[in-house]
Amino acid sequence: MNQQVLTYLPVISPVATLVVVMLGVLLNNRHVDTRIIDVIRHMDARFNDLRDIIRSESGRLEATLRLELKTEISSLRQHILKLDQRVERLETQRLVR
């Protein structure tokens, strides 16, 4: 029986080694998959935070720009009104002469 085991040992040894290596790879893969999922969750949380920050900043910027635009439009209307008054005054001066 010992002689028989010694004959099959060169065949059994690589197969046993292969089985041990495959088990190690599978167990290590589970650990790596878990770590990758953790990294993906962390990245998703960071991207959500960044998205919220960008939305709030863009909303604040939009409100500021609207206020500035309203102010500029109001100023332009006043200038146009003054120009209209000057044109009317010049036209009436021409008519008076």
C-alpha positions in Angstrom: 0.0 0.0 0.0 2.9 2.4 0.7 4.3 1.6 -2.7 0.9 2.4 -4.3 0.7 5.8 -2.5 4.3 6.6 -3.6 3.3 5.9 -7.2 0.3 8.2 -7.1 2.0 11.0 -5.1 3.4 12.8 -8.2 -0.2 12.9 -9.6 -2.0 13.8 -6.4 0.5 16.5 -5.3 -0.2 19.0 -8.2 -3.9 18.4 -7.9 -3.9 19.1 -4.2 -1.8 22.2 -4.7 -4.2 23.4 -7.4 -7.2 22.8 -5.1 -5.5 24.8 -2.3 -4.6 27.6 -4.6 -8.1 27.8 -6.0 -9.6 27.9 -2.5 -7.2 30.7 -1.6 -8.1 32.7 -4.7 -11.9 32.3 -4.1 -11.5 33.4 -0.4 -9.3 36.3 -1.4 -11.7 37.2 -4.1 -14.5 37.5 -1.6 -12.4 39.9 0.5 -11.5 41.9 -2.5 -15.1 42.1 -3.7 -16.1 43.4 -0.3 -13.4 46.0 -0.3 -14.4 47.1 -3.9 -18.0 47.4 -2.8 -16.9 49.6 0.2 -14.9 51.8 -2.2 -17.8 52.1 -4.6 -20.1 53.1 -1.7 -17.7 55.6 -0.4 -17.3 57.1 -3.9 -21.1 57.3 -4.4 -21.4 59.1 -1.1 -18.8 61.6 -2.1 -20.3 62.1 -5.5 -23.7 62.7 -3.9 -22.2 65.2 -1.5 -20.5 67.0 -4.4 -23.7 67.0 -6.4 -25.6 68.6 -3.5 -22.9 71.2 -3.1 -22.9 72.0 -6.8 -26.7 72.3 -6.8 -26.8 74.6 -3.8 -24.0 76.8 -5.2 -25.6 77.0 -8.6 -28.9 77.9 -7.0 -27.2 80.7 -5.0 -25.3 81.9 -8.1 -28.5 81.9 -10.2 -30.3 84.0 -7.5 -27.4 86.4 -7.4 -27.3 86.7 -11.2 -31.0 87.3 -11.4 -30.8 90.1 -8.8 -27.9 91.7 -10.6 -29.7 91.3 -13.9 -32.8 93.0 -12.5 -30.7 95.8 -11.2 -29.0 96.3 -14.5 -32.3 96.2 -16.4 -33.7 98.8 -14.0 -30.7 101.0 -14.6 -30.9 100.6 -18.3 -34.6 101.5 -18.3 -33.7 104.7 -16.3 -31.1 105.6 -18.9 -33.5 104.9 -21.7 -36.1 107.1 -20.0 -33.6 109.9 -19.6 -32.6 109.6 -23.3 -36.2 109.7 -24.3 -36.8 112.8 -22.3 -33.7 114.5 -23.9 -34.9 113.5 -27.4 -38.4 114.9 -26.6 -36.8 118.1 -25.3 -34.7 118.5 -28.4 -37.7 117.8 -30.6 -39.7 120.5 -28.8 -36.9 123.0 -29.0 -36.8 122.5 -32.8 -40.5 123.0 -33.0 -40.3 126.1 -31.0 -37.7 127.7 -33.3 
